[in-house]
Amino acid sequence: MRQFVDEWGNPWVASAARDAGGDYKGRYYLTIERAGAGEHASAVELADVRWNSLKTARRTLATMSGVELRRRLRSALGRKPAE
């Protein structure tokens, strides 16, 4: 799990979620959600950012820059359908 802020100073949390499928390759994928939004917050999923293990996902998230996380967030929000 990795906390960061967007361009407007809003806090976000990037983490890895597990895909329920049977394939072990790319089982974990990137999710980003607003920090402190509680249980009812909907996470934005980036299914194209995948890892084979939780260990690799955590290591990658720990080394990603704030710029990269903000770029991924903009990408995910741009893909999300309007509510």
C-alpha positions in Angstrom: 0.0 0.0 0.0 1.3 3.4 -0.9 -0.1 6.8 -0.1 0.3 9.9 -2.4 -1.4 13.1 -3.2 -2.8 14.2 -6.6 -2.3 17.6 -8.3 -4.9 19.3 -6.0 -3.6 17.9 -2.8 -6.2 15.1 -2.3 -4.8 12.0 -0.6 -5.0 8.7 -2.4 -3.9 5.1 -1.7 -2.4 2.8 -4.3 -2.5 -0.9 -3.6 -2.6 -4.3 -5.2 -5.8 -6.4 -5.5 -6.0 -10.1 -6.3 -7.8 -11.4 -9.4 -10.0 -14.3 -8.6 -9.1 -16.1 -11.8 -7.2 -19.4 -11.8 -4.2 -18.0 -13.8 -1.2 -17.3 -11.5 0.4 -14.9 -14.1 -0.6 -11.4 -13.5 -2.8 -12.4 -10.6 -2.4 -9.0 -8.8 -3.4 -5.6 -10.3 -3.2 -2.0 -9.4 -6.1 -0.3 -7.5 -6.2 3.3 -6.4 -8.8 4.8 -4.0 -9.3 8.0 -2.1 -7.6 7.9 1.3 -10.0 8.1 4.3 -13.1 7.6 2.1 -14.2 4.5 4.2 -15.8 1.3 3.1 -18.1 2.9 0.6 -15.4 4.4 -1.6 -15.1 2.8 -5.0 -11.6 1.9 -6.0 -10.3 2.7 -9.5 -8.8 -0.4 -11.0 -6.0 -0.5 -13.5 -6.2 -4.1 -14.7 -3.4 -3.5 -17.3 -0.9 -2.9 -14.5 -0.3 -6.5 -13.2 2.1 -8.4 -11.1 2.7 -12.2 -10.6 3.1 -12.0 -6.8 2.0 -9.7 -3.9 5.7 -9.3 -3.0 6.5 -7.9 -6.4 3.5 -5.6 -6.3 4.5 -4.2 -2.9 8.1 -3.7 -4.0 7.0 -1.9 -7.2 4.5 0.3 -5.4 7.2 1.2 -2.8 9.6 2.4 -5.6 7.1 4.2 -7.8 7.4 8.0 -7.8 4.6 10.3 -6.9 4.7 11.6 -10.5 4.1 8.0 -11.8 1.3 7.4 -9.4 -0.4 10.6 -10.3 -0.1 9.7 -14.0 -1.6 6.3 -13.4 -4.4 8.0 -11.4 -5.2 10.4 -14.3 -5.2 7.5 -16.7 -7.6 5.4 -14.5 -10.0 8.4 -13.9 -10.0 9.1 -17.6 -11.1 5.5 -18.3 -13.8 5.4 -15.6 -17.3 5.7 -16.9 -19.3 8.8 -15.7 -21.5 8.1 -12.7 
